[in-house]
Amino acid sequence: MQYEEKGIIPASLDTEAIVSMDGTGITGVHLSVTRNVPGVSSEESGSIAKGAEQNCLIAKVLKIPVTSEAVLVFK
């Protein structure tokens, strides 16, 4: 996980993956991430989330696009 690699421990991290398919297989994945990361700015947290999107091993293996949206919550 990208956060732990940077020494950041999220208070919560919820991810939903929406997989797009056609008649021949998977055509894409959209990630919806809701996170509570104390002490981290919205910009830094968003940058980390985008890095995870760009380095998704599954997307690389399947050669499919991955998109994401992220919501930072403060509790």
Secondary structure, 3 states (H helix, E strand, C coil): CHHHHCCCCCCEEEEEEEEEEECCEEEEEEEEEEEECCCCCHHHHHHHHHHHHHCCHHHHHHCCCEEEEEEECCC
